């Protein structure tokens, strides 16, 4: 019997962002700082106006929510887009974009003018925060982060709304995050983080996690680039180990990889038998359209979304046939 007990509000919120199977097939469009930089770079300028971010989010939302169960947006630039989501579910981000690089430990911070109450009033079905986390970080840093998550969980409990925690690992041993050394450590980072935040004290309803491997280092895959961190069999075992590290529902993020690489990743997850419950997929669907919007404008980007963007998200949807319903992992008053 599932041992995650869902209250009526949390149940309603999860159902609002899921497909009829109980799988979360959501698009992510909450990028802020990184998207602004990418648009400026492609346009060849130092900065783009906020209106460009707002329009980009509106176009992505309007087109892609026709093929998704929900959309993740930010309240800073994404609320106009939220009105164009074709009746699909809405997750809103609660954290500030990025982190203060001058401080050690990638410490998180919440948006100053928002609260769970305000995000819910703005139409959120679910609340999402992003946390940079590694079990290998200094204990006083991780204590800070764990207390932060506990506070947000209590806020979500008070307003009876689902809490999605997005975990993104990083290196603390001096290795680059695209390196072979980091790829070898990544399974422990992902699995250890899932194990920690699956504990009841954190009140997380859905974990949004990285896959426990770096695809370009998996021998025998199409994404393989020549340096091996794991055999295919070892990669499959890493998927199984991370999945078994928590009883919570969890979904995969695309972490900025290309659409073909993300699809192959989901195929590997399916082959492993990992009980993942969906995706929150952002850049793997719309990233290649950034240059189109920056150089050719809104109309060309809309055409790109309606062709290539839709093709990308449909590829993800096909790969999601292997996902399992989140309600297999929860106990709720009524799952109807």
Phi, psi and omega in degrees: 000133178301146182246012172268115182266121181259132174280166183303318181293318179294321178298313180299319180296317180294319179296326182295333183256009184248161173276176183300340179279349187086023176253139180270107181247068191257148174263148181244129180216043181257009178295141180232279183303314182294323180291319179300316179296317181296318179296317180297317181299314181292331180274347180075032179234168182281332182205149173250152180289159177304328182300330178292319178297316181298314181295318179302314181294321179298315182294314179301314183296313183300318184278311191282334179292345173294342185237015183229162178273343183192171176227138173261123179231170174253149181283349182285314183235353191261353185294324174300322178295327182300335179283352186240037187259016173056037176074008181275171183293159182231123168254138176242137179281144184247349185264156172292152179289141175069204179204164181279106184293343180285341180259141177287151171094003178049054185290142183274164176209148179264157176298133187296320189260016182233155175217169176300320178304313183291323178295321177294319177297331179281358175111004182296134169272333181214155178251136178235135167234150175256135179228123171283124188210140169216137177298344183273357180290161177302143188297326181292329176291314180292329174301315178303312183292321181294318178297322179300314179296319179300319180296316181294321178300318180294323176297317180293322177298316182299327182257007175048058181225142183296146182245114176259124177251117178266120182253124178236121182280167176203166183269138175238005182254017178088001182270147175290145185285355174253013186268164176299319181300317179292320179302323180290330181273340188304318181304320179291324180294312182294311183294318179296323179290319178296320180296316181297306188275000169280351180294145185300329184300336183273347173061026181281135178268321178221129174270128174256112193233159170285157169289152190278011180223166171254117190302324184290352179253010179264111180299142175085007176257163177292333182278349186300134183246011173113332177262127186258126171256331182211148168285168177300318180297320178294320178298316179299320179294324176297320176300314182295318181295316181294319180297324182277358183279351180215150174264359182282152167301142176217150180231156182263143171260159186270345172054031173079004179284167180289164180301313179299322180292320180294320179297315179296324177299314180294326176297320179294318177301317179296316180299327182286339185085012179299135184271063178278155190245018176137199181217157162237099194248119181253271191298334179294346176259321189242356187304318183290350177273353181300314181295324180297312180296315185295323187261329186244350175096180189296317185295317179296322179293320178298319177297318179299315179299317182291344178250284185291319179299315178296318177301317180298313184289328177292326174300317179296315181301322178296317180293339181281358177300335180276350181289153181249156182292140178295333184290350171294340187253003184231158170250130184220159181302322179200119177255083181231000000 
